[in-house]
């Protein structure tokens, strides 16, 4: 609810319509967009730390090197688990 996503919304990236829309840019970097994104918008970056396909350590390292206005303060924050109140 806090993200304004309906509670009954089911996303499946394997659906042909969704997959077809996402596939053309699957290997294109969006790194240059992060400077403006992080500097100008409240941003939630979620990664599955226990999911083998998510390179959590690499994501942390990459994010630490993005040159945005709040990076120093961000790096000083304590990491916290984000839970939905139901699934722990």
Beta strands, then each sheet from edge to edge (+ up, - down):
end
